[in-house]
Amino acid sequence: MIAGALQTLTLSPFYLWWLGPLSVFMILLITVNQAPEKLFRSGWLVGLGLFASGASWIYVSISEHGNTSIPLAIALMVVFIAGLALFHGLAFWFWGKLTKSSAPRRLLLFPAIWILSDWLRGWLLTGFPWLYLGTAHTDGPLGGLAPITGVHGITFWITTTAVAIYGAWWLIQSGRKVSASAVTVAALLPWFIAPALKATDWTELGKEPLSFAAMQGNIPQQIKWDPDFLRDQIVTYLGMTEPYWETDLILWPETAIPIPQDQAGPVIEHIREKLGENSTLITGIPWYGYSSQTEDYTFHNSIMAIGKGEGMYHKQKLVPFGEYVPLEGLLRGLIGFFDLPMSSFSPGPKDQSPLASSGMNITPYVCYEVAYPDFAAINARNTELLLTISNDGWFGDSIGPLQHLQIARMRALETGRYMLRGTNNGVTAIIDHKGQITERIPQFQRAVLTGEFYTATGNTPYMQTGSWPVLTLALILIVFVRERVIPAN
């Protein structure tokens, strides 16, 4: 559990990236020689430590915004954390099945098992692509691998490094010091090469910067969907934007216009009239209408470009219980948490067109979507700018919103593009093509962020291949290193 909890400290707001290999090394010390039947428990405890320390912010949305009593909120949080920890438990169980009691096989297969478990967790049942070890290297030395391998490739090398250190220690005990030195050098080499790669430009930035303004309204979550306060929210954002109508790109956060687009015609028209000739405003807005995908009238959580831009994007990756309720017929109405406002969205269709603004194509991500590495990379192909809107008011002053910001930074680093981030209550920021924040405003304040950004052309290697090279390598290792291929001794 301690080893799992250390991995949370590698991420924002702690940034102790060097604890990543240490955590994995600690796990190996305990498990490499452990009986196979005990590995499920060990893996589950690792996951329990990781998610209890790194994802317990879910309690804020369940308790404070889900109209749920404290004991029930705690119980639901525990179920959530214990359920996520099963991914690690099952991965370690599978690891034991493949390797039996062979320490060499366990060492060789550990990175492959870890990566496939991470990928599965980010895919199964919508997925929870959060707390990946590689995300810590937005500020760590392996960040230079991100445009080549993506976050899973970085995680793979973190685990490989820990395996190599353990293996070198074992070789020294066996009197094979030359082999131990060779293993150590091979493991550490990428840690010295990757920083140089981070200086490499995989994309080409535009020559002229464009102006940007983002409004952080800091609207209390308790009144977000209260009909008595809908008009006040729109007036707030219009007032904040008043000095910035001539800005090239203006950004309002997720559902900044808290009424569906079919009822927001006067607001949208007013924005068009106020915008400068070459200005675009992009805002979050619910969409309601007939969907050919569902063959019925439905709601989408959407983002819309107004003015010099055009386009409407419907969110594809929905948050379970926040935007839709799994097993709705059984759970809806059972407790307040299953009846959160606007928890009946439908996912948008695949292959949607990017948003457009003054001739540039923009890839939008609504809130949770930015956490999916391959989804983000594929959608970013042949566009010039990334943009994400969110409402992290669901998670209060926990570490969740700060983790979310770091995840957005990793997506910028993987794609070699600027990422513009607009949120209701923070963190609103401009992130450059190297994943570094150039401008930001404090959380929990009503404020306007202003700054400049550059468009980018060209695709990074990771955008072209996604995570498949790393996942394929993991599968190859499993095929050729499993128990029936390499003898036990």
Buried (B, 14 or more C-beta within 10 A) or exposed (E): BEBBBBBBBBBBEBBBBEBBBBBBBBBBEBBBEBEBEBBBEBBBBBBBBBBBBBBBBBBBBBBBBBBBEEEBBBEBBBEBBBEBBBBBBBBBBBBBEBBEBBBBBBBBBBBBBBBBBBBEBBBEEBBBBBBBBBBBBBBBBBBBBBBBBBBBBBBBBBBBBBBBBBBBBBBBEEEBEEBBEBBBEEBEEBBEEBBEBBEEEBBEBBEEBBBBBBBBBBBEBEBBBEEEBBEEBBEBBBEBBEEBBBBBBBBBBBBBBBBBBEEBEEBBEBBEEBBBEEBBBBBBBBBBEEBEBEEEEBBBBBBBBBBBBEBBBBBBBBBBBBBBBEEEEEBEEEBBBBBBEBBBBBBBEEEBEBBBBBEBBBBBBBBBBBBBBBBBBEBBEEBBBBBBBBBBBBBBEBBBBBBBBBBBBBBBBBBBBBBBBBBBBBBBBBBBBBBBBEBBBEBEEEBBBBBBBBBBBBBBBBBEBBBEBBBEBBEEBBEEBBBEEBEEE
